[in-house]
Amino acid sequence: MKSWMRKLRALLVLGSFAILLAGCGKENLTALIPKGYGAERSYDLIILTTTVMSFVFLVVIVLLFTVIIRFRKRKGEEVRTPKQVEGSVLLEIIWTSIPIILVIIMAVPTVMAEFELADDSDAPEHLNIDVTANQYWWHFEYKDEEGEIDVVTSQDLYIPVGEKVYLDLYTNDVVHSFWVPSLAGKLDVNPDNVNRFHIEAYEEGIYYGKCAELCGPSHSLMDFKVIAVSPEKFEQWKDDMQNFDEEDLELDAVAQEGKDLYEQNSCMNCHAIGDDGPDIGPNLTDFGNRVNFAGVLEPTKDELVRWIIDPDEIKEDNRMKTGGYPEFNEDEAEKIAEFLMQLKATSVTPDDVDN
């Protein structure tokens, strides 16, 4: 087989795989199906810049093939050289002006969108949440009208549909980046300053969020979820979370043993249940209703047992093993897992969301 045929076959195979893989993914983890205002503005800019660059590409290709075909050497003809136009002031002006015009076409809407999305003048009128990034999980503190902490949770961020939600981004360690592709663009979370922006969901759903800044060995597993519910469901969720008391839980015998083990091994020194307590590790209020835990694991008892026994096997450098983390056998891990699976603070759950 000729060399060019082999190259053509390889190109077709790679191209087919590229087209196939381009269709993979999740509807609520893509910037190309916007479900919020920030994502919609980003999508408009993607379409604008893609259109401009496609126009440039098309013009260049047309000119290239025109020159190749028109001035190719034909059998029996002398080599033809195109008319030389160097030094033409008119042409110099044209091909200097065109790129400037194209850049302006892309830059003006981009700058306008940046200023619009950065405007936080109406933040006091809306829900405000402090978001703290940690290696490798996310912590959320909801503020009331006086700026006091109202609700504390981790990993699952509940928001009301159709309302602006302002996020103040902090980090406890290195640089991270907060990104919910379907709802808004990404914004860095820096150690030296607080960055603020807002998200807004058009419809109910579970939207996938990720850390978009390389932050350590388990960076790719630093996922979280934004759960958009109706304003009525959100108010119920917030009220349930505010009034939750783990002592009111009706635990079965196995879960009660798990709770005793949880307390005996001082797990509460890192993981708070309720508003008060440390935030060294994720807050476990409403843990039993999580979409995932450890960012990426399915919320099953078997997966939770595996995590409790050896978290570092799943998330390298996740810091669970530091600070005297106890060793649990499988029986103890199953009891603690049963307790955590029954930690349900509210009747508003991800299963109620209309996806």
ZIKA-V64548 format. One record per residue. N is the residue number from 1. SS is DSSP state (helix for helix, strand for strand, loop for the rest). OMEGA is omega in whole degrees, -180 to 180 (* if undefined). D_FIRST is the distance of its C-alpha to the first C-alpha in Angstrom with 1 decimal. Layout:
N_SS_OMEGA_D_FIRST + N_SS_OMEGA_D_FIRST
//
This chain:
1_loop_-179_0.0 + 2_loop_-177_3.8 + 3_helix_-177_6.5 + 4_helix_177_8.4 + 5_helix_178_6.6 + 6_helix_179_6.9 + 7_helix_179_10.3 + 8_helix_179_11.2 + 9_helix_179_10.8 + 10_helix_179_12.9 + 11_helix_179_15.3 + 12_helix_179_15.9 + 13_helix_180_16.6 + 14_helix_178_18.9 + 15_helix_178_20.5 + 16_helix_178_21.3 + 17_helix_-180_22.8 + 18_helix_179_24.8 + 19_helix_180_26.2 + 20_helix_-178_27.0 + 21_helix_179_28.8 + 22_helix_179_30.7 + 23_loop_-180_32.5 + 24_loop_177_33.7 + 25_loop_-179_37.2 + 26_loop_-176_40.9 + 27_loop_-178_42.8 + 28_loop_174_45.5 + 29_loop_179_43.3 + 30_loop_177_41.6 + 31_loop_-176_42.8 + 32_loop_173_41.2 + 33_loop_-174_43.8 + 34_loop_178_47.1 + 35_loop_180_50.1 + 36_strand_-173_52.5 + 37_helix_-180_53.8 + 38_helix_179_52.2 + 39_helix_179_48.8 + 40_helix_178_49.3 + 41_helix_178_50.1 + 42_helix_179_47.0 + 43_helix_178_44.9 + 44_helix_179_46.4 + 45_helix_176_45.5 + 46_helix_180_41.9 + 47_helix_-180_41.7 + 48_helix_-177_43.4 + 49_helix_178_41.3 + 50_helix_179_38.0 + 51_helix_-179_39.2 + 52_helix_-178_40.2 + 53_helix_177_37.0 + 54_helix_177_34.9 + 55_helix_179_37.0 + 56_helix_-180_36.4 + 57_helix_-178_32.6 + 58_helix_179_32.7 + 59_helix_-180_34.9 + 60_helix_-180_32.7 + 61_helix_180_29.5 + 62_helix_179_31.4 + 63_helix_-179_32.8 + 64_helix_-177_29.5 + 65_helix_175_27.8 + 66_helix_179_31.0 + 67_helix_-179_31.1 + 68_helix_-176_27.4 + 69_helix_-174_27.9 + 70_helix_-174_31.5 + 71_loop_177_31.2 + 72_loop_-180_27.9 + 73_loop_178_28.2 + 74_loop_-179_28.3 + 75_loop_178_28.1 + 76_loop_179_31.6 + 77_loop_175_33.0 + 78_loop_178_34.3 + 79_loop_179_33.0 + 80_loop_179_34.9 + 81_loop_179_36.2 + 82_loop_177_37.4 + 83_loop_-179_41.1 + 84_loop_-174_41.9 + 85_loop_-180_43.9 + 86_loop_179_44.6 + 87_loop_179_48.1 + 88_loop_-179_48.5 + 89_helix_-178_50.9 + 90_helix_180_50.1 + 91_helix_178_46.3 + 92_helix_179_47.1 + 93_helix_-177_49.4 + 94_helix_-175_46.9 + 95_helix_166_43.9 + 96_helix_-177_46.3 + 97_helix_-176_48.1 + 98_helix_178_45.2 + 99_helix_179_43.9 + 100_helix_180_47.6 + 101_helix_-179_48.1 + 102_helix_178_45.0 + 103_helix_178_46.1 + 104_helix_179_49.6 + 105_helix_180_48.2 + 106_helix_-173_46.6 + 107_helix_-175_49.2 + 108_helix_177_52.4 + 109_helix_-180_51.4 + 110_helix_180_50.1 + 111_helix_178_53.3 + 112_helix_179_55.4 + 113_helix_179_53.7 + 114_helix_-180_54.1 + 115_helix_-180_57.8 + 116_helix_-177_58.3 + 117_helix_179_56.6 + 118_helix_-179_58.5 + 119_loop_-180_61.9 + 120_loop_-177_63.9 + 121_loop_-179_67.3 + 122_loop_-178_67.7 + 123_helix_-179_66.7 + 124_helix_-178_70.3 + 125_helix_-174_70.2 + 126_loop_178_67.2 + 127_strand_179_66.1 + 128_strand_-178_65.4 + 129_strand_172_63.5 + 130_strand_179_63.0 + 131_strand_180_59.5 + 132_strand_179_59.2 + 133_strand_177_55.8 + 134_strand_172_55.7 + 135_loop_4_53.1 + 136_loop_-177_51.8 + 137_strand_-174_53.8 + 138_strand_-177_55.8 + 139_strand_-176_59.5 + 140_strand_177_61.3 + 141_strand_-180_64.9 + 142_strand_-178_66.3 + 143_strand_174_69.2 + 144_loop_-176_72.2 + 145_loop_178_74.0 + 146_loop_180_75.8 + 147_loop_178_72.7 + 148_loop_180_73.6 + 149_strand_-176_71.1 + 150_strand_-180_71.2 + 151_strand_178_68.4 + 152_strand_176_66.1 + 153_strand_179_62.8 + 154_strand_170_59.4 + 155_loop_177_55.7 + 156_strand_-178_56.5 + 157_strand_179_57.8 + 158_strand_177_59.7 + 159_strand_176_60.3 + 160_strand_179_62.0 + 161_loop_173_59.9 + 162_loop_180_60.6 + 163_loop_174_62.4 + 164_loop_175_61.5 + 165_strand_-178_61.3 + 166_strand_-178_61.6 + 167_strand_172_60.0 + 168_strand_-170_61.3 + 169_strand_178_58.6 + 170_strand_172_59.6 + 171_strand_177_58.0 + 172_loop_-178_59.6 + 173_loop_-174_57.1 + 174_loop_177_54.0 + 175_loop_174_52.3 + 176_strand_176_50.9 + 177_strand_-177_49.7 + 178_strand_-177_50.9 + 179_strand_171_48.4 + 180_loop_-168_48.6 + 181_loop_-176_45.7 + 182_loop_-175_47.0 + 183_loop_-175_50.5 + 184_loop_174_50.4 + 185_loop_-178_48.6 + 186_loop_177_48.6 + 187_strand_-179_51.4 + 188_strand_176_51.8 + 189_strand_-171_54.5 + 190_loop_179_56.0 + 191_loop_-170_58.6 + 192_loop_-179_60.7 + 193_loop_179_61.2 + 194_loop_176_61.2 + 195_strand_-178_58.7 + 196_strand_167_59.7 + 197_strand_-177_57.9 + 198_strand_172_58.2 + 199_strand_179_56.1 + 200_loop_-179_56.9 + 201_strand_180_55.4 + 202_loop_-175_55.6 + 203_loop_179_55.4 + 204_loop_179_56.0 + 205_strand_174_53.1 + 206_strand_-175_51.8 + 207_strand_-174_49.8 + 208_strand_178_47.6 + 209_strand_-178_48.3 + 210_strand_167_46.7 + 211_strand_-175_47.4 + 212_loop_179_45.0 + 213_loop_-179_45.9 + 214_loop_-172_44.7 + 215_loop_179_47.9 + 216_loop_-175_47.2 + 217_loop_-177_45.2 + 218_loop_180_45.9 + 219_helix_-176_45.4 + 220_helix_-179_42.8 + 221_helix_-178_45.4 + 222_loop_-178_48.2 + 223_strand_173_48.2 + 224_strand_-179_51.1 + 225_strand_169_52.0 + 226_strand_-177_53.9 + 227_strand_-179_55.8 + 228_strand_-179_57.1 + 229_strand_178_60.0 + 230_loop_179_62.7 + 231_helix_180_65.6 + 232_helix_178_67.9 + 233_helix_180_65.7 + 234_helix_179_65.2 + 235_helix_177_69.0 + 236_helix_178_69.4 + 237_helix_-178_66.7 + 238_helix_179_68.5 + 239_helix_178_71.9 + 240_helix_-179_70.7 + 241_helix_-180_69.1 + 242_helix_-174_72.3 + 243_loop_-178_74.5 + 244_loop_175_72.5 + 245_loop_-176_74.3 + 246_helix_179_72.5 + 247_helix_179_75.9 + 248_helix_-180_76.0 + 249_loop_176_72.9 + 250_loop_-176_73.6 + 251_loop_173_71.5 + 252_loop_-172_71.3 + 253_helix_-179_72.3 + 254_helix_180_68.9 + 255_helix_178_68.2 + 256_helix_175_71.7 + 257_helix_178_70.9 + 258_helix_177_67.7 + 259_helix_179_69.8 + 260_helix_178_72.2 + 261_helix_178_69.4 + 262_helix_-179_68.0 + 263_helix_-179_71.4 + 264_helix_-179_72.2 + 265_loop_173_69.0 + 266_loop_178_69.7 + 267_helix_-179_66.6 + 268_helix_177_68.6 + 269_helix_178_68.8 + 270_loop_-174_65.2 + 271_loop_178_64.7 + 272_loop_169_67.3 + 273_loop_-172_68.2 + 274_loop_-175_69.8 + 275_loop_-175_70.6 + 276_loop_176_72.3 + 277_loop_-175_70.7 + 278_loop_174_68.1 + 279_loop_177_64.7 + 280_loop_175_63.1 + 281_loop_-178_60.9 + 282_loop_174_60.0 + 283_loop_-173_63.0 + 284_loop_176_63.0 + 285_loop_179_65.2 + 286_loop_-179_63.7 + 287_helix_-176_61.0 + 288_helix_180_60.9 + 289_helix_-177_59.6 + 290_loop_173_56.7 + 291_loop_174_53.3 + 292_strand_169_51.8 + 293_strand_-171_53.3 + 294_loop_177_52.0 + 295_loop_-170_50.0 + 296_loop_-175_47.2 + 297_strand_177_48.6 + 298_strand_-176_49.5 + 299_loop_177_53.3 + 300_loop_-179_53.8 + 301_helix_-179_56.3 + 302_helix_179_53.7 + 303_helix_180_51.7 + 304_helix_177_55.0 + 305_helix_179_56.1 + 306_helix_180_52.9 + 307_helix_-177_53.5 + 308_helix_-178_57.1 + 309_helix_-178_56.5 + 310_loop_-179_53.8 + 311_helix_-177_52.9 + 312_helix_177_51.1 + 313_helix_-177_48.5 + 314_helix_-179_47.5 + 315_loop_-179_48.3 + 316_loop_176_48.2 + 317_loop_-177_51.0 + 318_loop_173_52.8 + 319_loop_174_56.2 + 320_loop_-175_57.5 + 321_loop_179_57.9 + 322_loop_176_59.9 + 323_loop_175_63.7 + 324_loop_177_64.5 + 325_loop_-174_62.4 + 326_loop_175_63.7 + 327_loop_179_61.9 + 328_loop_172_61.9 + 329_loop_-173_61.4 + 330_helix_-180_59.7 + 331_helix_179_63.0 + 332_helix_-180_64.3 + 333_helix_179_61.0 + 334_helix_180_61.2 + 335_helix_178_64.7 + 336_helix_179_63.9 + 337_helix_179_60.9 + 338_helix_177_63.2 + 339_helix_-178_65.6 + 340_helix_180_63.0 + 341_helix_179_61.5 + 342_loop_176_65.0 + 343_loop_-179_65.5 + 344_loop_-173_65.5 + 345_loop_-172_67.6 + 346_loop_177_67.0 + 347_loop_176_66.4 + 348_loop_-174_63.9 + 349_loop_176_60.6 + 350_helix_179_56.9 + 351_helix_-179_57.0 + 352_helix_-175_59.4 + 353_loop_177_57.0 + 354_loop_-180_55.7 + 355_loop_*_51.9
//
